[in-house]
Amino acid sequence: MSLRAFSDILASTGVERGLIGPREADRLWDRHILNCAVATDAVPRGTHVIDIGSGAGLPGVVWAIVRPDITVTCLEPLLRRSTFLSEAVEALGLDDRVFVHRGRAEEQRGRLSAPVTTARAVAPLGRLAGWALPLTESGGELLALKGASAEEEIAAAAEELATLGVEDVTIQEFGRGIVDPPTRVIRVPQARRSQ
């Protein structure tokens, strides 16, 4: 199991099945694989992560390869994508700690939960937080992989985040000197729920 093996799957089967655009194949390593891999420093040791709208397995499958101490649930509503994910996870020998669950995040409240939720290129922050935080355990956080517009997304989502009881949203950069631009992660803490 390696990032290179996953990159090969994305460049072949992923492109053939329309999960990765044909123009992205040449940029898979820097723009997608490494972009996700460097953000694993944000993930606590030994935790469980739900990757919402996992698509081609970015970041969930990449994180599982880089961090053998974590388990990942790839949550994906589309059949062709969840089928691809299941096949890729099996081919990479990750099926003991990466689980593919077909469904929509907003329908999983009470069914799935984890200390960490994540997503990359799924939805604007306000909508994403509304889907992710109900699946995020008390005291956990949403790690939203975003680009250069992270500050604007936080500002645009201020009202939705306040409604969800979110305070202290931060942006952290990962991979400076490894990926250009560095990966930006918006950290959205789940308020501790009273027992």
C-alpha positions as CSV (number, residue, x, y, z in Angstrom):
1,M,0.0,0.0,0.0
2,S,1.5,3.3,-1.1
3,L,0.6,6.7,-2.3
4,R,2.2,5.9,-5.6
5,A,-0.1,2.8,-6.0
6,F,-3.2,5.0,-5.2
7,S,-2.0,7.6,-7.6
8,D,-1.8,4.9,-10.3
9,I,-5.3,3.8,-9.6
10,L,-6.6,7.4,-9.8
11,A,-4.7,8.0,-13.0
12,S,-6.2,4.9,-14.7
13,T,-9.5,3.7,-13.2
14,G,-10.3,7.1,-11.7
15,V,-10.0,8.9,-15.0
16,E,-11.8,6.1,-16.9
17,R,-14.7,6.3,-14.5
18,G,-14.9,10.1,-14.5
19,L,-13.7,10.6,-10.9
20,I,-10.7,12.5,-12.0
21,G,-10.7,14.8,-15.0
22,P,-8.3,13.7,-17.8
23,R,-6.4,17.1,-17.5
24,E,-5.9,16.3,-13.8
25,A,-3.9,13.1,-14.4
26,D,-0.6,14.9,-14.9
27,R,-1.2,17.0,-11.8
28,L,-2.4,14.2,-9.5
29,W,0.7,14.0,-7.4
30,D,1.2,17.6,-6.4
31,R,-2.3,19.1,-6.7
32,H,-4.2,16.2,-5.1
33,I,-2.2,13.5,-3.4
34,L,0.5,15.6,-1.7
35,N,-2.0,18.4,-1.1
36,C,-4.0,15.9,1.1
37,A,-1.0,14.1,2.6
38,V,0.6,17.1,4.2
39,A,-2.6,17.9,6.1
40,T,-2.4,14.6,8.2
41,D,-0.4,16.6,10.8
42,A,-3.8,18.1,11.8
43,V,-5.2,14.6,12.6
44,P,-4.8,13.4,16.2
45,R,-3.1,10.0,16.7
46,G,-5.2,6.9,16.7
47,T,-8.5,8.6,15.8
48,H,-11.4,7.8,13.5
49,V,-12.1,10.2,10.6
50,I,-15.3,10.6,8.5
51,D,-14.4,11.9,5.0
52,I,-17.6,13.5,3.8
53,G,-18.2,13.4,0.1
54,S,-15.1,11.3,-0.3
55,G,-15.4,11.1,-4.1
56,A,-12.1,9.7,-5.3
57,G,-10.8,9.2,-1.8
58,L,-9.3,12.6,-1.3
59,P,-8.4,13.1,1.5
60,G,-9.7,9.9,3.2
61,V,-7.8,7.2,1.4
62,V,-4.6,9.3,1.2
63,W,-4.8,10.0,5.0
64,A,-5.2,6.2,5.7
65,I,-2.1,5.4,3.6
66,V,0.0,8.1,5.3
67,R,-1.3,7.4,8.8
68,P,-1.7,3.7,9.6
69,D,-2.8,4.7,13.2
70,I,-6.1,6.1,12.0
71,T,-9.4,4.6,10.7
72,V,-11.4,6.3,8.0
73,T,-15.0,6.1,6.9
74,C,-15.4,7.4,3.3
75,L,-18.9,8.7,3.2
76,E,-20.1,9.1,-0.5
77,P,-23.6,9.3,-1.8
78,L,-23.0,8.3,-5.4
79,L,-22.9,4.6,-6.4
80,R,-20.2,4.9,-9.0
81,R,-17.9,6.7,-6.6
82,S,-18.6,4.4,-3.6
83,T,-18.0,1.4,-5.9
84,F,-14.7,2.9,-7.0
85,L,-13.7,3.6,-3.4
86,S,-14.5,0.1,-2.3
87,E,-12.5,-1.4,-5.1
88,A,-9.5,0.9,-4.5
89,V,-9.6,0.3,-0.7
90,E,-9.5,-3.5,-1.3
91,A,-6.8,-3.2,-4.0
92,L,-4.6,-1.2,-1.6
93,G,-5.2,-3.6,1.3
94,L,-6.8,-1.0,3.5
95,D,-10.1,-2.7,4.0
96,D,-9.3,-3.4,7.7
97,R,-9.4,0.3,8.6
98,V,-11.0,2.2,5.7
99,F,-14.8,1.7,5.4
100,V,-16.9,2.9,2.5
101,H,-20.4,4.0,3.5
102,R,-22.8,5.0,0.7
103,G,-25.1,7.8,1.9
104,R,-25.6,11.5,2.2
105,A,-24.0,13.3,5.2
106,E,-27.2,15.1,6.2
107,E,-29.0,11.7,6.5
108,Q,-26.3,10.1,8.8
109,R,-27.0,12.0,12.1
110,G,-27.3,9.3,14.8
111,R,-25.9,6.7,12.5
112,L,-22.3,7.8,12.0
113,S,-20.0,9.8,14.2
114,A,-16.3,10.3,14.7
115,P,-13.9,12.7,16.6
116,V,-12.8,14.2,13.3
117,T,-14.7,14.9,10.1
118,T,-13.2,16.2,6.9
119,A,-13.9,17.2,3.4
120,R,-12.2,18.6,0.4
121,A,-13.9,20.5,-2.5
122,V,-17.4,19.4,-1.4
123,A,-19.4,22.5,-0.4
124,P,-19.0,26.1,0.9
125,L,-18.0,26.1,4.6
126,G,-21.4,27.0,6.1
127,R,-23.2,24.2,4.3
128,L,-20.3,21.8,5.0
129,A,-20.3,22.6,8.7
130,G,-24.1,22.0,8.8
131,W,-23.5,18.5,7.4
132,A,-20.3,17.7,9.3
133,L,-20.7,18.9,12.8
134,P,-23.7,16.6,13.6
135,L,-21.4,13.7,12.7
136,T,-18.5,15.2,14.8
137,E,-18.3,13.9,18.4
138,S,-18.3,16.4,21.3
139,G,-14.9,18.0,21.6
140,G,-13.9,17.0,18.1
141,E,-13.5,19.1,15.0
142,L,-14.2,19.5,11.3
143,L,-11.0,19.8,9.2
144,A,-12.1,21.4,6.0
145,L,-9.4,21.4,3.3
146,K,-9.7,24.7,1.5
147,G,-7.7,27.0,-0.8
148,A,-6.8,30.6,-1.0
149,S,-10.3,31.8,-0.2
150,A,-10.4,30.3,3.3
151,E,-10.9,33.7,5.0
152,E,-13.7,34.6,2.6
153,E,-15.4,31.3,3.3
154,I,-15.3,31.8,7.0
155,A,-16.7,35.3,6.7
156,A,-19.5,34.1,4.4
157,A,-20.3,31.3,6.8
158,A,-20.4,33.5,9.9
159,E,-24.1,33.4,10.4
160,E,-24.4,29.6,9.8
161,L,-21.4,28.9,12.1
162,A,-23.0,31.0,14.9
163,T,-26.3,29.1,14.5
164,L,-24.3,25.9,15.0
165,G,-22.7,27.3,18.1
166,V,-19.2,27.4,16.6
167,E,-16.5,29.7,18.0
168,D,-12.8,30.0,17.4
169,V,-12.6,28.9,13.8
170,T,-8.9,28.9,12.7
171,I,-6.9,28.4,9.6
172,Q,-3.7,26.4,9.6
173,E,-1.3,25.8,6.7
174,F,0.5,22.6,6.0
175,G,3.2,21.5,3.6
176,R,5.0,24.9,3.1
177,G,8.1,24.0,1.0
178,I,6.5,20.7,-0.1
179,V,3.4,21.8,-1.9
180,D,2.8,25.2,-3.6
181,P,0.6,26.7,-2.4
182,P,0.5,25.1,1.0
183,T,-2.6,23.2,2.0
184,R,-5.0,25.4,4.1
185,V,-7.2,23.7,6.6
186,I,-10.1,25.4,8.3
187,R,-10.4,23.9,11.8
188,V,-14.0,24.1,13.0
189,P,-14.4,22.9,16.6
190,Q,-17.5,21.0,17.7
191,A,-18.8,22.6,20.9
192,R,-18.7,20.2,23.8
193,R,-22.2,18.9,24.3
194,S,-23.5,18.5,27.8
195,Q,-24.1,14.9,28.9
